[in-house]
């Protein structure tokens, strides 16, 4: 079951850093960062799946070290979402 829309807080590109109370999203089901394995709430492809996030449901989006993984020609569309 999808957790998208359950919290007004989205952690985009969470890697292994899980934020309680946020919907934690990554492009990999079990990313490993510095030897720590994380398990995001949702697995999304930033290039194609952002439309799955319900409109007008978010108050905050946090992302760190994520946008550099987006293909440059697709970045305007990703940011527009």
C-alpha positions as CSV (number, residue, x, y, z in Angstrom):
1,X,0.0,0.0,0.0
2,X,1.3,3.4,-0.9
3,X,2.2,5.9,1.8
4,X,2.2,8.8,-0.6
5,X,-0.3,11.5,0.6
6,X,-0.2,10.2,4.2
7,X,2.2,12.9,5.5
8,X,2.7,16.5,4.4
9,X,6.4,15.8,4.7
10,X,8.4,14.2,1.8
11,X,12.0,13.1,2.1
12,X,13.1,12.7,-1.5
13,X,16.1,10.6,-2.1
14,X,16.3,9.3,1.5
15,X,19.0,6.7,0.9
16,X,19.6,4.9,4.2
17,X,18.5,8.0,6.3
18,X,14.9,7.3,7.5
19,X,13.1,10.3,8.9
20,X,10.2,9.3,11.2
21,X,6.9,11.1,10.4
22,X,8.0,11.7,6.8
23,X,7.3,9.7,3.7
24,X,10.8,8.5,2.8
25,X,11.3,8.0,-0.9
26,X,14.3,6.6,-2.8
27,X,15.0,5.2,-6.3
28,X,16.3,1.9,-4.7
29,X,14.4,-0.5,-2.5
30,X,17.2,-1.0,0.0
31,X,19.9,1.6,-0.6
32,X,23.3,1.3,1.2
33,X,25.0,4.5,2.4
34,X,28.3,4.1,4.3
35,X,27.5,0.5,5.1
36,X,24.0,1.3,6.5
37,X,21.0,-0.2,4.6
38,X,17.8,1.8,4.5
39,X,14.3,0.9,3.6
40,X,12.3,3.7,2.1
41,X,8.5,3.9,2.3
42,X,8.2,4.2,-1.4
43,X,10.5,3.5,-4.4
44,X,10.1,6.1,-7.1
45,X,12.0,6.9,-10.3
46,X,12.5,10.6,-10.2
47,X,12.5,10.8,-13.9
48,X,9.0,9.2,-14.4
49,X,7.1,8.6,-11.1
50,X,6.7,12.0,-9.4
51,X,3.2,12.2,-10.8
52,X,2.2,9.5,-8.3
53,X,2.4,12.0,-5.5
54,X,-1.1,13.4,-5.0
55,X,-1.4,17.1,-5.7
56,X,-1.6,19.7,-2.9
57,X,-0.7,17.2,-0.2
58,X,2.8,18.4,0.8
59,X,4.0,21.1,3.1
60,X,7.7,20.3,3.0
61,X,10.0,18.5,0.6
62,X,13.5,17.7,1.9
63,X,16.2,16.4,-0.4
64,X,20.0,16.3,-0.1
65,X,22.5,15.0,-2.7
66,X,19.6,13.8,-4.9
67,X,19.3,16.2,-7.8
68,X,22.7,15.4,-9.2
69,X,21.3,12.0,-10.1
70,X,18.7,13.4,-12.4
71,X,19.5,13.4,-16.1
72,X,20.2,17.1,-17.0
73,X,17.6,17.1,-19.9
74,X,14.9,15.9,-17.5
75,X,15.7,18.2,-14.6
76,X,13.3,21.0,-15.6
77,X,10.4,18.5,-15.6
78,X,11.4,17.0,-12.2
79,X,11.6,20.5,-10.6
80,X,8.3,21.5,-12.1
81,X,6.5,18.7,-10.2
